[in-house]
Every structure is written in C-alpha cells, then in structure tokens.
Amino acid sequence: MTSSFSSIPLPDASSADVLALDVTDLRKVFRRGARTGGRFSARRQVAALDGVSFTVQRGETVAVLGQNGSGKSTLVRVLSTLLLPDGGSASVFGHDVLGEAAAVRRLVNRVSVEASFFKRMSASENLSYAARFHGLTAGQTRDSIPDILQRVGFPRDRRSEPMENLSRGMQQKVALARALLTAPVLLLLDEPTTGLDPRSKREVQAFIREMRATHDATILLCTHDLAEAEVLADRVGVLDRGRLLVLDRVTELNRRYGADTLEDAFFAATGREFAEETDPDDDREVFA
Amino acid sequence: MNLQATTGAVRQRLGGWSPRHELIGLVGVVERNLYLVKRYVWWEIAFFIWTVANTLTIVFIARGIEATGGTIDVNRAAASLLIGAVIWAYLGIIFEILTETVAWERWEGTIEYTFMAPLSRPVHLFGMGAFALLYGMVRAVLLFSLCLFFFDLSIPGADFAAALVVLAVASVSFVGLGIMTAVLPLISPEKGSQLGFIAQGLLLVVSGVYYPVDVLPGWMQAIAVVSPATYALDGIRDAILEGEPLGAMGDEIWPLAVIGLVAIPLGLAVFRRGERYAKQHGKLKRSG
C-alpha cells in the first residue's frame, strides 16, 4: 500500500534505451492443500512462474502463448501489482513492480478474459468511476467517455443500460474502452477475446491493432489463441508450466523448430499435444 | 474523435500525480457508491423498511414494560432506546459498507481493477468511509425522525446540533474499526464478511446500546471503556435527553477523539497487512 504524490518519470520518445518491460528470473509458487483419499495431506507447491525472463521494447506487441494453467494470468497479475512475486524482478519502464507499485499502476492497465464490471451499472457509469480512479474529473470525461464508446462501436442508445443486459462481446468492448480511457503506457491483455463469437473477436482484434497503430502503447498479450498471437504480435513466446521456453518472431520460431505453422512450432517447443495438457497437472489451472 | 488527443492529455497527467488526483479518486469512490444506490434503489428502500421495523420493535419494549406492570418513564425510556437503535443502525451501515469494500467487489469481479488503479489504499478506504458516513447519516436522521413521529415522543430541550457533533467525532473511530473489518474478506473470502458481524456484535454487548454500561459485569465494563460506541451513546443521550451543550461533553469528546486517532492508523495498518497477505497467497481473486 504505497502512495507517492511525487511525479514519476515517464518515458519519452528519446528514451529508447528504457525497456517497457524487463522481467528477470521471475518466480511465483502457490501452496495448496492436496486431497488424497479423502484427507488433506501436506501442502503441495506449484510453480506458477518458474524463472521467467524476457524484455519488451517500447511500442512492441509481444504475445505469450500457453495453455490454461501455464502461468499467463499469474504473469499478468504480477506485472499489474496484484500478486507479489516470490523471487526475481520485474519492472515497467524502469519502475519495479514490488518497490514502486504506485508508479507502475499509473502506467499499466489491463483487459482480462472477464470483462469485470459492476453489472447493474451502465457502461458510462463504469467508465466514469474508473476514470476518477485515474485522476480524471467529470469535466474531462464528459466528452471523452461518449467518444471512446463510439470509437469501440458501442451503440449510443445502450450507454445507460446496465452491463448485465449486454452481450459478452459488447462488455469486452467496454473493457477496451476503459483501458483506453486511462491511456495506459503498457497494456496487458489477458485472453481478451476468449469466449467471444467470431465477429466480436474480429472487432476486438481490429481495435487492438488500431490502438497499437495510433498510440505508442506497448502491449503484452497473453493468449492460448495461436492465430490471434500470430496476427497481433511482433514476437511470440511460449509459456509452459511456468517456464518461458522461447520468445521470438514467428518466422524465427518456425525456422528454429522446422515447423510450417506456429501451431507446429508450439507443439515442438512444449513437446506435447493440446490434449496431453490436462491430465497430469490439471489443478495448475487454479493457479494461473 | 481524436484518440491521441484524449490519451495524450491523460499521459501528461500521469507524469505528475498529485493530492488533487487522489481527491478526484476519493470523489470517484463516493460517486460509484451513489450509482449503486441509484441502481439498487428498491433494495435500499426494502432494507430501510427492515431497519424501521427493527427499531420500532426495540422502542416498543418501553411500552411493553409498562403494559406488563413495570413502572418506568415510558417517554424517556422509549427515547433512550430509540437513540440506541438509531446509533446501532448507523454503526451497522458503516461496518457493512466498509466490509463491502472487498466483499462486493470480489462478487462483481471488479476487485483486481480497483486494486490495480493508481489510487492509494488509504484514499480508497477513506472514500468508502466518506460515503458510509454520508449515507449512514441521511439514513439515521430519517429513521430517528420517522420513529419520533410514530411514537409521538416529546424531547423538550434536546440539543440536536451537539448530538450530531458527537456522532461526527465518533464516526472517525467507527470508520477506523470498519476498515479493520473490511480486511476480513481478503483473508477468508468465504467467511470474512460474517466475521465482521462478530466485531459488531461485541460492540453491541459492551457499549450500552440498550442499557446502561453499569449493569455489565466488571470485565465487560473494562472493555466498554475502549469502545467508541460507549462514548457516542453517552454523549448523544446527554445532548438529546438532557439538553446538554457540546461544551459540557469533554468526557465524551476527548476519549472519542483519542480512540479515533488510534483507530484510523491501526485500521489502515491492519488492512495493509491483509492486502499484502492476499497478494502473497493469490487471494485477491478467488481463482487466482
């Protein structure tokens, strides 16, 4: 619970040497009671992140691919100061997520698989209070909220309707609008299109591309959608059981594993088929 | 619309976070809760009716004693019980709203977005406290007036201004205690909210809500000394029933001020500890 009223140095165009993300040997272990034969045995340790290291340049879009339980969401939560790592370090534009959490929170926003809104409140109301949390007054958002909602294709006549009446795709558009409204320098996308119908998925992806093209936001996209990663990202990483196996351009990944497609490269990197992911360690999903 | 213009302006502000931004965030917390009251207005009315029914039941006890052969000053006893019931309802609202800081947001799925917003935790919690006081005060005044009218109680010479000042000073302590209970759902997502009622129940027993503290056993009277509700009830009863002016209430105001000065930092420290625990063990989000 740190609070700093001092200004934080933000990256400018000339600070090309400042990494948007610098993650070194990041580790996170969860301990859970394991049930065996109807009784709880010793607590079991599961490494959600096991020595993850990578860097992301400013303005870059990096996708991290992984199955459910691979550690993607844990990574996003650590980077957004919602989880404390057990070891290693991570910094956002030079600000440590542990020691300078308040500064990091001013630079980061996130769109996750769940749209996460107060369901009885309208899109405008949800965006309005989120904007206040980021220091924007009512006067400043009077025009920008309708503008951003219009930009993401949200129907004008549904702005006052409770979120619970909206489709998943519509809610996800509002989630993107919320992220955009607060102008994150680093945008963390945690399976933003999972569960959306093909049309909504295309619309959300198009908007992500546009955000990247029109802003200098750096994007970390965590997904298990291979096609989405290939379409949106400059580089693609494979996270498997908490370990980042590889991070490179798609063409380089295909070349390295002698694969024709990213899917083949993914299988070659992890050494497993999708179907094999579930059995031996299926409770990993709880942690990631 | 020019997205770059919108986000560029915000980024400039991100570089210079100030107390003003924290204040805007605090207003945002109050604003969000007002939206929720508006959206759940029929439930609010239903809960108010329930509180009125509860209060009437308690105040009727005074008439019941007389009807069963007891000899008491019914008007005075009813007024005293009414004060106890109204203050108890007020305290309950503060505890409920502050406990919801975590519990409701977890249920809605918004907790991670709130906790990763660049709003310091003390300001976030003070925002919840400010709304709780505002909402609780309006409710208390309505409840008191309604019951006064219902029982046709006569309170000549009551100093309501002095009573409100005592309540305002006591509220600082109530918010401090509420912040301590707000952390409980972070530690136990399933049972944390209910644990808050235990703290509330303990205050009910020892603080002389419906009877003088003198009737309690010695060890309970010792606990009553550190309960802010004890002094709040004494002061408010003196102001309303005896018409005692504020200047004569040093015995109540000073202990309340001292307890408040201790309760707020203690509450924040307890919450900070709980938040850290939740972030270490992945309990901020139930599945996380």
Interface residues (C-beta under 8 A of the other chain):
Chain A: M1 T2 S3 S4 F5 S6 S7 I8 P9 L10 F30 R31 S73 T74 R77 S80 T81 L82 L83 L84 A102 R105 R106 L107 V108 N109 R110 S112 E114 S116 F117 F118 K119 R120 M121 E125 S128 Y129 A130 A131 R132 F133 H134 G135 L136 T137 Q140 S144 D147 I148 Q150 R151 P162 R178 L180 L181 T182 A183 V185 M211 T214 H215 V286 F287
Chain B: M1 L3 Q4 T6 T7 G8 A9 V10 R11 R13 L14 G15 G16 W17 S18 P19 R20 H21 E22 I24 G25 V27 G28 V29 E31 R32 Y35 L36 R39 Y40 E108 G109 T110 E112 Y113 T114 F115 M116 A117 P118 L119 S120 R121 P122 V123 L268 F271 R272 E275 R276 K279 Q280 H281 G282 L284 K285 S287 G288
